[in-house]
Amino acid sequence: MSSKCILPLFVLIISCLSVKSQVILNADYAKIKHEVGLKGGRLRRSFIEKNIETNGRYKKVIFSYPLPPEGNSCLMKTIYCLTLKNKCFKYYEDYWGNDLAEKRIADLKIYYPNLKQVKNESRWIDVDNKFEVDLIPKKIGGNNFASAYLLKIKQI
């Protein structure tokens, strides 16, 4: 392989690796749909919802993913909250199995070195990039399931 081919290939590989680690805050719907499509996700539902905290409205978009054979960890769905100007301000990633959620946090820590864990909590904050990540054990039917986790990423 010539040196002319190696450099573009290296840049392409590095750019693909970094895209997987970035948060999608402030992205528009087209960028989100593209990123979800790369992971095999499909649009399940999109609607406008009332925001009680800010006394306004926002767009909620839900994507689902194909489920692997039983017992395997997977990303089950993502929920994106967009302003009416089509910019993402918060999103959730639903995981079955804590290993993928923890890997996602580890990938974010590599890409965002200032992402620091809050003492004695399953929460990480990056003050420089103004976002936080919460790892929440999911309740299904009022019961905590050790294998279901919600990763919440939002602006601060």
Rosetta blueprint (number, residue, H / E / L):
1 M L
2 S L
3 S H
4 K H
5 C H
6 I H
7 L H
8 P H
9 L H
10 F H
11 V H
12 L H
13 I H
14 I H
15 S H
16 C H
17 L H
18 S H
19 V H
20 K H
21 S H
22 Q L
23 V L
24 I L
25 L L
26 N L
27 A L
28 D L
29 Y H
30 A H
31 K H
32 I H
33 K H
34 H H
35 E H
36 V H
37 G H
38 L H
39 K L
40 G L
41 G L
42 R E
43 L E
44 R E
45 R E
46 S E
47 F E
48 I E
49 E E
50 K E
51 N E
52 I L
53 E L
54 T L
55 N L
56 G E
57 R E
58 Y E
59 K E
60 K E
61 V E
62 I E
63 F E
64 S E
65 Y L
66 P L
67 L L
68 P L
69 P L
70 E L
71 G L
72 N L
73 S L
74 C E
75 L E
76 M E
77 K E
78 T E
79 I E
80 Y E
81 C E
82 L E
83 T L
84 L L
85 K L
86 N L
87 K L
88 C E
89 F E
90 K E
91 Y E
92 Y E
93 E E
94 D E
95 Y E
96 W E
97 G L
98 N H
99 D H
100 L H
101 A H
102 E H
103 K H
104 R H
105 I H
106 A H
107 D H
108 L H
109 K H
110 I H
111 Y H
112 Y L
113 P L
114 N L
115 L L
116 K E
117 Q E
118 V L
119 K L
120 N L
121 E L
122 S L
123 R E
124 W E
125 I E
126 D E
127 V L
128 D L
129 N L
130 K L
131 F E
132 E E
133 V E
134 D E
135 L E
136 I E
137 P E
138 K E
139 K E
140 I E
141 G L
142 G L
143 N E
144 N E
145 F E
146 A E
147 S E
148 A E
149 Y E
150 L E
151 L E
152 K E
153 I E
154 K E
155 Q E
156 I L
